[in-house]
């Protein structure tokens, strides 16, 4: 048995040697700087890690009672947690993605998120004109996530917070992290385990999304083929005992007017065909909520809208 004093002496000499070693000092300083720079990242997302958020979300399978679907406006505009305050006992998930389109591959995946053993299976379609357009320039985030390997998804789910410190960041980013007042605007994003990504930008700034969508509607219109395919799924889900609701996602008045005039979306005809397929349309005031960028609802508006949507679903679902 080695005496304790001898052990302590060996440890002290080893530590002294390491402390004098330049390589050890350099590695220690690098580790400190990595942690410091990661902490200084401006407008750092809140909540769970961003990569873990997406990896977990794309992996959902047979785990929800209600699935919220659509593109980035539903992704940021509907909070399952807020809805669950009204719809108590429900497992609600936001399965929307950026630049998402209502294509068959996505609709098949939506169905797989529902728990087949649940007695209250509901799919809620958040409709935006762009989500019904066959846009050759848009593949959508859903497909990029579906293409990730199982190994990639596993790493993102379990090691994303650690690896996040190694993400690229400029010196200018570090300065903004040290001195937030240098930034003209601050965007706060928070990732929730239920699939909601909340946005909050201060000050709101210019509504640049209006210009982007105005250019888009000069090229393409709502696809009758895509609408027909969506309603075919609605009819199939209804036959399976799944209740299907849909609503037109609200935005700022300027966006609502732009979509009504130029997108080719005929709401009256869409509702008629959707309800004929077995769905239930929820009438929402398209001008009822403002947007911070011309398209997406900010955090507070999303919370208020989620309360309204949950109340309307509760009325339809009954006690």
N, C-alpha and C positions, 0 to 999 in steps of 0.2 A: 504494500500500500504506500502511495507517494504522500509524504507529509504535506499538509495544507500550505505551510509557509513556502515550500518548494514550488507548489503549483502556482501560488500567487506571484512568486518571483519570476517564473517562466512567462506568465501572462503579462506582467508589467514589461518585461524585456521585449516580448513580441509586439505589444502595443507601441512601445517607444520606437521600435524599428520601423513599424508601419507608418507611424506619424512622421518619421523623417524621410520616408520613401516618396519620391516625387510622383511616381505613377499613382500611388495610393491617394496622395493629396489632390492630384488632377481629377481622378475619378470621383472623389468626394465632392470637390467643387462643382463638377459637371452635374452630379445628382442634385445638389442644392439649386443650381441654376435652372435645371429642368422643372423641378417642383415650383420654383418661383415664377418662371415664365408661364407655366400652365395655369398658375393661380392668377396671373395678371391678364389673362385672355379677356379682351373687352366683350361685353354683352354675352357673357358665358350663359349657356342654357341652364335652366333650373330643372329640378325633378330628376328622373332617371337619366342615365347616359343616352345620348342621341342614337348611337349605334345599337345599344341594347334595345332601345325602344323599337327601332325598325326590325331588328332581327327577331325579337319576340313577336311582334305584330304579324309578320309574314308567316310565322310558324303556328299561329292559332289553329286549333282543330277541335271541333266538337266541344266548345267550351262556353257558349253564350246562349241566352234566351232571346236577346234582341241584338240585331246587327245593324249598325248605321253605315250607309254606303255612300260613295260619291268621290268627288275630287277634293282639291285643297280647301275649297270653301266650306265643305262639310268637315274636313279634317280639323280645321281651326275654329269652326263655327258651332260645333255641337259637343257638349261635355256630357259623357255618360254618367260621370259622378254626380253632376247636378241633376240629371234626369232621375237618377236613382233616389234622390231625396223625395221625389214625388211618386215614382214607381217603385216603392219599397219591395224588396225581395227579388227584384229582377237582376240578372247578370247582363249588363248592357255594355257593348263594345263598339268603339268607333273604328271601323275597318275602311276608312277612306284614305286615299293616297294623293300625292301631288300630281297634277296633270293627268288624272285618271279618266278613263273612258269606260262606258258601259258596254264592254265587249264580252262575248261568251266566256272567255277564259277567266275573266274577273268574276263574272256572275256565278260560275261553277265554284270558285273559291269561296265566295260569300256563303253559299249554301253549306259548305263544309265547316264553316266557323260555328254554325248553329249546333247546339247539343241535340242529337236526335232523340234523346230520352226526356227532353224537357216537355212539359205540358203546356207551355206558353211560348211557342216559337214565332218570332216576328222579325221581318226584314223591313227596314225603313230606307226608302230610296230618296236621297237628297238630289234633286234634279237641278242641274244648271245646263243652259244650252250647249256649252262647250263639251260637257260630258257625253253629249249625244252626237258629236261630230266626228266623222272619219277624217282626222287630221293627219296627213302624211308626215308632218314635221313633229308629231308627238307620239312617243312610244309609251310614256307614262312611267311613274315610279314603281308601280306594281310589278311590271315586267322586269325592271332592273333588279328588284329585290328577289323576285322568283328565280332569277338566273344565278343567284349566289350559291356556292357550294355548301354542303352541310358543315364542312370544316370551317368555312368563313363565318357562317351563322353561329356556330358554337363559340368561336373566338369572340365575336361581337357580343354575344349574350353574357359571357363569363369574364371577359378581360377588357371590355371597352373602356371603363373608367380609367384604368391604368394606362392603356395605350393612348388615351386622349391627350395625355401630357406631351406626347411626341408629335402631335399634329403640327403642320407648318404654321408659323406665325411670323409676321414681319416685325421689324423694330418699331414701325409706326403703330402696329397693334399693341405692342408692349407699352408704348407711351400713353396710348389711350386707356390702357388698363390702369396705369399709374395715375393718370390725370383724366378722369372721365369727362371733364368739362371741355376737353379738346374736341370731342365728337359733336357733330352738328345734331345728330339724332341717335337715340338709343333704342334698340329693338330687344325686347325681353321675350324669350321663348321658354316655355316650360313643357316638358314631356311627361305625360301621365301614363301609368301602367295600363289604363283602360283604352289607350289609343288616341286620346285627345292631345293635340299640340296647340297650346294657347299662344297667341301673339299679342304683344303690346308694344307700340312704338310711340315714343315721345320725343319731340312733338310729332303729330300725325304726318305732316308734310304733304307733298304733292300726291295726287291720286293717279300715279303713273299707270296703273292697271287699265285705266280707261283707254289710253292710247294704244296699249298692246292689243286689247280686245277689238278696238275699232279696226286695226290692221288685219286681225284674224278674220273678222266678218266680211272683209273685202275679198277673201280667198275662198272661204268655205261656209256652208250652211248646215243646219241640223240634218242628219241623215235619216231618211224614212226607213232605210234598211235596218239601221241600228235601233230605232224605236220599235220596229216590228220584232226584232230579236229579243229586245228587253221584255216586251209584252208576252212573248212566247214563254219566257222564264217565269213571268208573273203567273201565267195560267198554270204552268206546271207546279209551281210552289203552292198555289191555291189548292190544287187537287191533292197535294201532299198534306194538307192541313196547316200549312204555314200562312199566317196572315201577313199581308203585304200593304204597307202604307207608303205614300209618296207625297212630297211637297216641293214647291219651287223655292230654292234657297234664296233668302233675301240678301240684299246688299244695299249700297247707297242708291238714292233716287236716280243719279246719273247713269249708273250701270244698269239698273232695272229698265230705264228708258232706252238705252243703247241696245240691250238684248231684245226688247220687245219690238223694236223697229227694224233691226238689221240681222239678227241671228237666224231667222227663218223658223223660230220656235213658235208653233201654233198651240198655245196652252189649251184652248177649248178643245181642239181635236185630240191632243195628247191625253187629256183627262178622260174624254169619252172612250178612247181606245183602251186606256189603262183600266178603267172601271169595268169595261166589257170583258177584260181578261181576268177579272176577279179582284183587282186591287181596290183600295179605298184612298181617295185623294183628300189631303188635308189642306184646306185653304189658308194661306199665310199671306199677310200684307207684304208685298215685295219691297215696299218703301219703308217698312217699319223699323229698320235698323240701319245705322250708319256704318261706314267702313273706313278704316284708317289709311287704306291705299287704293281705294276705288273698287275693291273686289272682296277682300276678306274682312270678317268681323274681328274687332279687337276683343280682348279678354272679357271685359265687362259686358259688352254687347252679346258675346257668345253665351255667357252665363244667363243673361236675361232671355235670350232666344231659347236656350235649352229648357228653361222653366216653362215657357209657353208651349213648346213642342211636347214636353212630357205631360202637361195638363190636357192637351188635345188627344194624345194617345190614351191617357187614362179614361177620358170620356168615352172613347170608342171601345176600349177593352172592357169597361165596366168594372165593378168591384171585384 
